[in-house]
Amino acid sequence: MPDVTTDLHEFLSTRSKELSQAIEDASLPGLGSGPSNQNVAAILEQQEKTGDWPDSLLAGLWLLAGDLDRSHSFSQQDASAEGSFWHGIMHRREGDFSNAAYWFRRVGHHPVLDGLAQEYPDHYATPGQFIDAVQSDRRSDQLKRIQWSEWQALMIWCGREGSR
């Protein structure tokens, strides 16, 4: 896996050291439906039983595990902007680009989107621009790294919002 930010590492370590380590050991998620990460999925199966993970975090974690259907079920249950954000990412990864655009429009203005636009102005000035880039080149390592930054930023945001 590419670098895990200090903020993400600290947040995940306080929730589950085992899951934190599995994420750090995982391979970079693809821009499509794969790869699946059985280690992350197995840990999530156990963690999910505790009931102390909000839907917004589970939607993102199941995306990382490569289980788009499970991620979808959690993002659909979450009516927040973050639920729509995860929903949009999930549809982008499954290749339903127009549906992804719809869900990103539902996100509206969001600090995570602002940060991505600032960090990646040539690829993520808007979510639509990134959706188009992914649709054009689903094998791009650069776009995978941007998506990884997107995932980490949204996971950290959801973790902070969930702790308020």
Residue pairs with C-beta under 8 A, 6 or more apart in sequence:
1 23
1 24
1 25
1 26
1 27
1 28
1 148
2 28
2 145
2 148
4 23
4 24
4 152
5 152
5 156
7 156
8 152
8 155
8 156
9 20
9 24
11 155
11 156
11 159
11 160
12 19
12 20
12 23
13 20
15 53
15 159
16 43
16 47
18 43
19 40
19 43
19 44
19 47
19 61
22 37
22 39
22 40
22 43
23 40
23 64
25 39
26 37
26 39
26 40
26 64
27 35
27 37
28 144
28 145
28 148
29 35
29 63
29 64
29 66
29 93
29 144
29 147
29 148
29 151
30 93
30 138
30 144
31 92
31 93
31 134
31 138
31 139
31 140
31 143
31 144
31 147
32 93
32 94
32 95
32 138
33 66
33 68
33 93
33 94
33 95
34 66
35 66
36 65
36 66
36 67
37 64
37 65
37 66
40 61
40 64
40 65
41 62
41 65
41 66
41 67
44 58
44 61
44 62
44 65
47 53
48 58
53 61
54 78
54 158
54 162
55 74
55 75
55 77
55 78
55 83
56 74
56 78
56 80
56 82
56 83
56 86
56 158
56 161
56 162
57 155
57 158
57 159
57 162
58 70
58 71
58 74
59 71
59 72
59 74
59 75
59 78
59 83
59 86
59 87
59 90
60 71
60 86
60 151
60 154
60 155
60 158
61 155
62 68
62 70
62 71
62 74
63 71
63 86
63 89
63 90
63 93
63 151
64 151
68 90
68 93
68 94
71 86
71 90
72 87
72 90
74 83
74 86
75 83
75 84
75 86
75 87
75 90
76 83
76 87
77 83
78 86
81 106
81 107
81 108
81 110
82 154
82 157
82 158
82 161
84 103
84 104
84 106
84 107
85 103
85 104
85 107
85 110
85 112
85 154
86 154
87 103
87 106
88 100
88 101
88 102
88 103
88 104
88 106
88 107
88 127
89 100
89 147
89 150
89 151
89 154
90 100
91 97
91 99
91 100
91 102
91 103
92 100
92 131
92 134
95 138
97 131
97 132
97 134
97 135
100 131
101 127
101 128
101 131
104 127
104 128
104 131
107 113
107 127
111 157
112 150
112 153
112 154
112 157
113 126
113 127
115 153
116 124
116 130
116 146
116 149
116 150
116 153
117 124
117 125
117 126
119 149
120 130
120 146
120 149
123 129
123 130
123 133
123 142
123 143
123 146
124 130
124 146
124 150
130 143
130 146
130 150
133 140
133 143
134 140
134 143
134 147
137 143
